[in-house]
Amino acid sequence: MLAAANAQALEDVTNGIRSGNITTVAKYLDNTVSITISNNQSIYSKAQAEIVLKDFFTKNQVKDFIVKQGGPSGQNAKYAVGTLQTTNGTYQIYLVLKQKDDSYVLREMRFEK
């Protein structure tokens, strides 16, 4: 069951990014999230992270998001690396989800041009 929840969490997050739907992504945010946008890294609370992501996706409307690779990262984590095409250029995205209790949460997101 956990493997299915794990796969679903990663799929939901990548689909949320692909559609620019931050509400979907926000469901998986951990209590604190590391977000790096063009070498500007900060640790945000869940509420702050949602605002930062909404701002990013408002300014950078999604054209496409293609996951290049992904899979397990250690015992209790999953990652995905993809290319995000936006109205303001292309970003490489790196996502890390970690196991927390019986589900997976988004712990880290990096957006690099």
N, C-alpha and C positions, 0 to 999 in steps of 0.2 A: 504493500500500500504506500509506504514511504517513497519508494522509487517512482511510483506513478505521480504522487504529489510533487516530488522533486522535478520530474519532467514537465508537469503541468505548470509549475511556478515559473520555470525558465521560459516555457512557451508563451505563457501569459505576458510576461515582462517584454519579451521580444516582439510579440504581436502588438502590445500597447505602444511600444516605441515606433513600430512600423506605421501604426495608424495615428501617431501623435496623441494618443489617449493617455494622458498622465494619470487620470483617475484609476485606470487599470494598473499602471505601474505602481502607484502610491499604495495600493492594497498590500504590496509585498515589501514596502520599506521597513527596515528595522527601526528600533527606537533611536539609533544614531546611524548616520550614513555618511560615508566619505564620498564626496563628489569633487572631481577635478574637471574643470573646463578650461582648455588651452593653458595648461600649467598653473592654473589658479586652484589650489586644493584647499578644501575646508571640510570640517566635520560638522554636520548639521543634525538637528533634531528631526524627527519624522515630519513634523509640520513645516519646518524651515526647508527641508529637502523638497517637499512637494511644491512649495512656492518657487524655489530655485529652478526646478525642472519645468514648471509651467512657464516661467519667464523664458527659459532657454527655448522651449518648443514654440512659444508665441513669436519669438524673434527669428527662429530657424524652422520654418514650416517644412515638414517632412515630405520628401518626394519618394524616397524608398529607403528601406533598411534591409541589408542582406547579411545574414549571419555567415561568417567565413569559417569559423571553427568554434567548438564548444565541447563540453563534457565534464567529467569529474575533475575536481581539483583537490587532491588529498581525500581524506575519508568522508568529511562532512560538508563538502562544498561542491558547487557547480560553477562553471564560468562560460561565458560566451564572448567572442570577439566578432565584430561586424563592421560594415561600412554603412554609415548613415549619409544619405544624400539629402541636402536641405536647399532651401531657396538661397541660402548664403554660403553654399559650398559643401564640401564633403568632410565628414568627421569619421575618425576611427573610434569605435566605442568598445569599451571593455567593461564587462559586468561580472560581479561576483555575488553569488547567493550562498548563504551558509545555513546549515541545519540549526533550527532552534525549536526545541521540544519536538513536536511531530510534524513540523512544516518547514518550509524554506523561506528565508527573508533576504532581501536585497541589502547587502552591506557596503558595496562599493560600485561606483560608476565613474568611468573616465571618458571624457570627450576630447579627442585630440585632432586638430586640423592637419 
